[in-house]
Amino acid sequence: MSNLQGKVALVTGAGRENGIGAAIAQRLAQAGAHVVVTDLCAAPTALPHGGNGAWEELTAVANSLTTYGVQSLPIRADVTKLSDMETAVAQIRDTFGRLDILVNNA
């Protein structure tokens, strides 16, 4: 992956520590990007096959990314709700001042 030093990335559906979204977030962090991770964070029984991560797991994913010397931010958001995504983008802009990369993994 090319040098992404200082870029800000948003990875949706990154709430499972062993999931694809978390792996993508890790690669972005390794390349120097600050990474925002989001997930629905509903109860495991709320979705078929327990396909979403819990808040604690999303936070663990975010915390693991800081070992690469970047900042990370976990946000609970439902990508099917415009208001959730508007709030998430506002929080990203308040924290980082920009958003450069979007990975729609959810």
N, C-alpha and C positions, 0 to 999 in steps of 0.2 A: 504494500500500500504506500502511496506517495506521502510526502511530509505534509501533515495537516496541522502543524504547529499553530496554536492560537485560534484555530477554527472552532466553531460551536456546532455540535451535532445533536439532533434529537432522534432517539430510537424508540419507536412505539412497540408495545408488546414485549418489553424486555424484563419482565418481572419473574422469570424462572431462571435460577442460577445455572442450570444446565441446558437452557434453551438457546435457540438460534439468536434471538434478540440480544441476550447477554453476551454471546460470543461476538456478534457484530460490534456491540458497544466496546468490548475489550480490544478488538482490533483498532477501532477508531482511537481509543485512548492510547494504545501503544504507538500510534502514528502521531500523537501529540494533540489531538483534539480534546477540548472540554466536552463532556458528554452528559446530556439530559436523558434519563430513562423514564419511560412511562409504562403503566399497566393499569388494567381495570381494578385490580386488587379486591375483587369480590370474594365471598366465601367460596371455598373449593367446590361446594355442592351447587353453587349458583349457575355454573356452566357445565355443559356436557364434558365428561372426561377430566374435570378439574383443570381446564386448559389455561387458567390465568394464575399469576403469582400473587401471593399475599403481600401486604405492605411491608412486613418484616423482610421478606425475600427480595423485594424491589430495593429496599434500603441497603441490604447486604450487597446486591449487585452494584449499586452506586458507590458504596464504600470501597469495594474491591478495585474500582477504577482509579481511585486516587493514588494507588501504589505506583502508577505510571507518571506521577508528577503533574497530573491534570486535575481540574475541578470537575465535580460531578454533582448532579442534582436529581433526586427522585421526585416524580410528580404522579399523583394518582389522577388518572384521566381515562375517560371512555371516548375512544375515537369516533364513536357513532353520535356523540353529542357535541354539537357546534360550540355550545357554551363552555364545555370542559376544555376543548382545544383552544378557544380564545383565551381562556384563563391561563392555560399552560404557556401559550406563546407570550402573553403579557408577563408572566413570571420569569420566563427565559430572558426576555428583553430587559426586565428590571435587574436581573442577576448578571447577565453577560453583555447586554447592550446590542446583541445581534444573534442571528441564527443563520448558519451557512449551509448546513447539511440536514436533510430529512430522510430517515429510513423508515418506510411504512412497513413494519414487521407485524403489526397487530392484524 
